[in-house]
Amino acid sequence: MSSSSEEEDPTSPGPTDPNSSTPPVGPTPQAQSALESLSQILGEPFSPSLSLLDDTHIANSITIRLRQPLSGAGDDNICRWLYDTFQSSDPQLQLAVLKFLPTLAGVYLIRAVSRKPLAGFEAVLLALYAHVTKSRAGQPVTVTIPDLSHPSLYHETTAKMKTKNIATELHIAVLSPVLEPQGTVRSTKRGRIVGVALELYYSKISQMPVSSKLDLCEFCEVWAGQYDHLSNKNNGNVDEGSNSSINDASSDVSISGVGCIKRSVREECGEKGGRIPLPWELLQPCLRILAHCVLAPTNLKELKAAAMAAVQSLHVRALHDIDPQAILATESLLKLGKREMESINEASDSIVSSDFQDTPESLVVFSN
């Protein structure tokens, strides 16, 4: 993403010093106005001090409305509220809207396959797409990679380095190409528009709550359309070690988190299983988000296990579609995730072992 889009607003209030006598800064007038309009839409009062980004009750209320069978239409008040709220200049309000992107995109892509009118969902997605298009100013997102034809940069010849570093210029990978303005969501551009919105979500992922990330993991499994085949060990196509890592991690969390599709989504998908087209422009940002969930330095086993289950579903789908790019990406992430799970388990075992060794012998009880 453009570096300018990720910079913090210098006029925004900083963190409150607990030792300072200055009272904490309250919600901005824009945030209060957004909260009042949301209260009218949902038909329930909210305290003016609530945070739209962090409040669990508000998040659940909006998520339920987004998952309703008739949601996403042109006259959907929740979609209109999300659209108007994101158009504000308040960064916190924009983050509050991004929090619901996994649910909105998940429900939208499942229903779009059946060609249902979803003007409300599409208006929000186009607003996110337009925001990214403007922030990039016609530039692609690229990354420079080393010249892989040499063992290292020290093996390049002196003559080549004296002229022009052609190797550096020729080895530029495009993560996201130049964006073209879009006024409507056509079927041929749907994956691109949703993918760009997910790229924006990824750029702010460190500020997204865990529940939002779990929603994305859930819908990635639904989109892959392979969650019912994981119990068969994916017909032997996926490393059994990856399966065991996921199972070990999921055994310590609640059933609502890992590999379980919520009832509303199952009813929405029906017998088709929610399978949707997964072009690389949509799959790549999904995998980047899942990689953050798997590899981020956190002890949230529920999130890591849910992300691993989603990656494994996408890997099965890639094998089914014979998509070499997707196979390589998902298999690599599965191996990295397996190592992460093993390191977490080893760390937990070492902590338990040290606690046991530090326990006085008089307090250790052995049962027959």
Secondary structure, DSSP 8 states (H G I E B T S, - for coil): --HHHHS--TTS-----TT-SS------HHHHHHHHHHHHHHTS---TT--TTT-HHHHHHHHHHHTSTTTTSTT-HHHHHHHHHHTSS-HHHHHHHHTTHHHHHHHHHHHHTTT---HHHHHHHHHHHHHHHHHHTT--EEEE---TTSSSGGGS-HHHHHS--HHHHH-EEEEE------SS--TTTHHHHHHHHHHHHHHTGGGS-HHHHHHHHHHHHHHHT-GGGGGGGGGGTS-HHHHHHHHHHHTTS-TTTSS---HHHHHHHGGGTT-----HHHHHHHHHHHHHHHHSS---HHHHHHHHHHHHHHHHHHHHHT-HHHHHHHHHHHHHHHHHHHHHHHHHHHHHHHHHHTS-GGG-----
